[in-house]
Amino acid sequence: MKKDINPSLLFPIIFLSIHLLIILFGNITKSIPIAIFKSSVGSLAWDPLIMVLSLISALIYKDFKKSIICILSTAFVVCFLANLLIPRAGIAVFLFRFNAMLLWSSLGMLARTVFELARKKLRDKK
């Protein structure tokens, strides 16, 4: 019997794994563009506004499709407004900020899904 794979668990793991592989590849090859990508996303990821809004958008909906729509729309709107408010922020800064928001949202979605599965397992034991 084949088990259904929860997409709320699968997609964040894939997204985070791809980023870790990119970072690993960049460290092995000493690639300058990957180093720029890694440092830019890393520095923008620690912006408190990005952290809070990303985690909130990941925790709002339990439905996978609604959650993805909320995450992508929140990330786009926040990054667009930040680029409007900060003069001379180019498309690269927009993309790095968008990626940082998606990373935090992936972590939030993964944490929410693991917490829900653990709670369901405890409820089924009783």
Secondary structure, DSSP 8 states (H G I E B T S, - for coil): ------HHHHHHHHHHHHHHHHHHHHHHHT-HHHHHHHHHHHHHHT-HHHHHHHHHHHHS-SSHHHHHHHHHHHHHHHHHHHHHHSTT--HHHHHHHHHHHHHHHHHHHHHHHHHHHHHHHHHHH-
